[in-house]
Amino acid sequence: MIRNILADHFEKYPTMQPQDAVKLIYQHEFGPGHMIADSKKALKFLQQEMDSLTPDGSEPLYESIGNGLCRLNLRPCLKKNIPAEDILHLFLETAKGIQGDKKQFQKKLQLLEQMANRDETPFYAAELDYFLIIYREKGCPAIHHSDAYNAAYHPAYRVVFQKKLKDYLAQQRENAEK
C-alpha cells in the first residue's frame, strides 16, 4: 500500500527529496505526528496560514496518504468556504485518534530504501542513505518538507482522517440542500 502511495507522490511531485518521502511515510504511520497543547493558538496559526493563501479550485481538496488518512489541502478549502474551525476540529480529532507503530515505520523506511536502490525514487539511493543516517540518529522525529519541495509546490494542508472528512463533506452537502 505505502509503495503505491509513494510511487503516486513521486509521479505527482518529482521534486521530492528524501526528507519529503520520509515525511510522507511518517504521516502515513503516525498521522499529524504531534498533539496540540493549545487549540486557540493552533486555530490562530491556521487562520493566519489560510489568510496568506489564495483560494484555488484546481488543486485537489484532499490526497490520500493511506492508513485511512489524507492531506486536506487548504487552498481548495478556502475556495469551498470550509472554516478554519472545522479544519482544526478534523485535525485535532486525527491527532488524538492515531498512534502508529515504530517498528512498522522502520519497515516502511526500509521499503523506501529498496525503492531508491531500484531507481524508483526521484532522488539517488545515496542521498536517502545519508539522510536516514542523520534522521535515525535524531530518533526519527516529525519533520518538515524540504526547501526544494516547499519552493516547487508551496504545500498548505492538514493531515486528517479521510472518512471523517468525507462524513463532514456529506453533512455540509445535506445542510446546503435544506
C-alpha positions as CSV (number, residue, x, y, z in Angstrom):
1,M,0.0,0.0,0.0
2,I,2.6,2.6,1.0
3,R,4.7,1.6,-2.1
4,N,1.8,2.7,-4.3
5,I,1.3,5.9,-2.4
6,L,5.0,6.7,-2.6
7,A,5.1,5.9,-6.3
8,D,2.0,8.1,-6.9
9,H,3.6,11.0,-5.0
10,F,6.9,10.6,-6.8
11,E,5.0,11.0,-10.1
12,K,2.9,14.0,-8.9
13,Y,5.8,15.7,-7.1
14,P,9.1,14.9,-9.0
15,T,11.0,17.5,-6.9
16,M,10.5,15.3,-3.8
17,Q,13.7,14.9,-1.7
18,P,14.4,12.1,0.8
19,Q,13.1,14.3,3.6
20,D,9.7,14.6,1.8
21,A,9.4,10.9,1.3
22,V,10.2,10.2,4.9
23,K,7.7,12.9,6.0
24,L,5.0,11.2,3.9
25,I,5.8,7.8,5.5
26,Y,5.8,9.4,8.9
27,Q,2.4,11.0,8.3
28,H,1.1,7.7,6.9
29,E,2.1,5.9,10.1
30,F,1.6,8.5,12.8
31,G,-0.8,11.0,11.3
32,P,-0.2,14.6,12.1
33,G,2.7,13.5,14.3
34,H,2.1,15.8,17.2
35,M,-0.6,16.8,19.7
36,I,-1.8,20.3,20.1
37,A,-1.5,21.7,23.6
38,D,-3.3,24.9,22.9
39,S,-6.2,24.7,20.4
40,K,-6.7,28.5,20.5
41,K,-3.1,29.1,19.4
42,A,-3.5,26.3,16.8
43,L,-6.6,28.0,15.4
44,K,-4.9,31.4,15.2
45,F,-1.9,29.8,13.4
46,L,-4.2,28.0,11.0
47,Q,-6.3,31.2,10.3
48,Q,-3.1,33.2,9.7
49,E,-1.9,30.5,7.3
50,M,-5.2,30.4,5.4
51,D,-5.2,34.3,5.3
52,S,-1.9,34.1,3.5
53,L,-3.2,31.8,0.8
54,T,-5.2,32.4,-2.4
55,P,-8.3,30.2,-2.9
56,D,-7.6,27.6,-5.6
57,G,-10.0,25.0,-7.0
58,S,-7.5,23.4,-9.4
59,E,-5.7,21.6,-6.5
60,P,-7.5,18.5,-5.2
61,L,-9.4,19.0,-1.9
62,Y,-7.5,16.1,-0.4
63,E,-4.9,13.5,-1.3
64,S,-4.9,10.0,0.3
65,I,-1.7,9.1,2.1
66,G,-3.1,5.6,3.1
67,N,-3.8,4.2,6.6
68,G,-7.2,6.0,6.5
69,L,-5.5,9.4,6.3
70,C,-5.3,12.2,3.8
71,R,-3.7,15.6,3.3
72,L,-6.6,18.2,3.3
73,N,-5.3,21.0,1.1
74,L,-6.1,24.5,2.4
75,R,-6.4,26.4,-0.8
76,P,-9.4,24.3,-2.0
77,C,-10.8,24.6,1.5
78,L,-10.8,28.4,1.0
79,K,-12.5,28.0,-2.4
80,K,-15.2,25.8,-0.8
81,N,-15.5,28.1,2.2
82,I,-14.6,25.4,4.7
83,P,-14.0,27.3,8.0
84,A,-10.7,27.1,9.8
85,E,-12.5,25.9,12.9
86,D,-13.8,22.9,11.1
87,I,-10.4,22.0,9.6
88,L,-8.8,22.3,13.1
89,H,-11.5,20.1,14.6
90,L,-10.8,17.4,11.9
91,F,-7.0,17.8,12.5
92,L,-7.3,17.5,16.3
93,E,-9.6,14.5,16.1
94,T,-7.0,12.8,13.9
95,A,-4.1,13.7,16.2
96,K,-5.9,12.2,19.1
97,G,-7.1,9.1,17.3
98,I,-3.9,7.6,15.7
99,Q,-1.0,6.1,17.5
100,G,1.3,4.5,14.9
101,D,3.9,1.8,15.4
102,K,7.7,2.5,15.4
103,K,8.5,-1.0,14.0
104,Q,6.1,-0.6,11.1
105,F,7.5,2.9,10.5
106,Q,11.0,1.4,10.2
107,K,9.8,-1.4,7.8
108,K,8.3,1.4,5.6
109,L,11.6,3.2,5.6
110,Q,13.3,0.0,4.5
111,L,10.8,-0.3,1.7
112,L,11.7,3.3,0.7
113,E,15.3,2.3,0.7
114,Q,14.5,-0.6,-1.6
115,M,12.7,1.7,-3.9
116,A,15.6,4.1,-4.0
117,N,18.0,1.2,-4.7
118,R,15.9,0.2,-7.7
119,D,15.8,3.8,-9.0
120,E,12.1,4.1,-8.3
121,T,12.5,7.4,-6.5
122,P,13.2,10.9,-7.8
123,F,16.4,11.0,-5.7
124,Y,19.5,8.9,-5.5
125,A,19.8,6.0,-3.1
126,A,23.0,7.6,-1.6
127,E,21.0,10.8,-0.8
128,L,18.4,8.8,1.0
129,D,21.1,6.7,2.9
130,Y,22.8,9.9,4.1
131,F,19.5,11.5,5.1
132,L,18.4,8.4,7.0
133,I,21.7,8.1,8.9
134,I,21.2,11.5,10.4
135,Y,17.4,11.1,10.8
136,R,17.8,7.9,12.7
137,E,20.5,9.4,14.9
138,K,18.0,12.1,15.9
139,G,15.4,9.5,16.9
140,C,13.1,9.7,13.8
141,P,11.2,12.8,14.7
142,A,8.4,14.5,12.8
143,I,10.0,16.7,10.1
144,H,9.1,19.5,7.7
145,H,9.1,19.4,3.9
146,S,12.4,20.2,2.2
147,D,13.2,23.6,0.9
148,A,13.0,22.3,-2.7
149,Y,9.6,20.8,-2.1
150,N,8.3,24.0,-0.5
151,A,9.6,26.1,-3.3
152,A,8.1,23.9,-6.0
153,Y,4.7,23.1,-4.5
154,H,4.0,25.5,-1.6
155,P,2.3,22.8,0.4
156,A,-0.5,24.0,2.7
157,Y,-2.5,21.2,4.3
158,R,-3.5,19.3,7.4
159,V,-3.5,15.6,7.9
160,V,-6.9,14.3,8.8
161,F,-8.9,11.0,8.8
162,Q,-10.2,10.6,5.3
163,K,-13.5,9.0,6.4
164,K,-14.2,11.8,8.9
165,L,-13.5,14.3,6.2
166,K,-15.9,12.6,3.8
167,D,-18.6,12.4,6.5
168,Y,-18.1,16.1,7.2
169,L,-18.4,17.0,3.5
170,A,-21.6,14.8,3.2
171,Q,-23.0,16.7,6.2
172,Q,-22.2,20.0,4.6
173,R,-23.9,19.0,1.3
174,E,-27.0,17.9,3.3
175,N,-27.1,21.2,5.2
176,A,-26.7,23.1,1.9
177,E,-29.7,21.2,0.3
178,K,-32.0,22.1,3.2
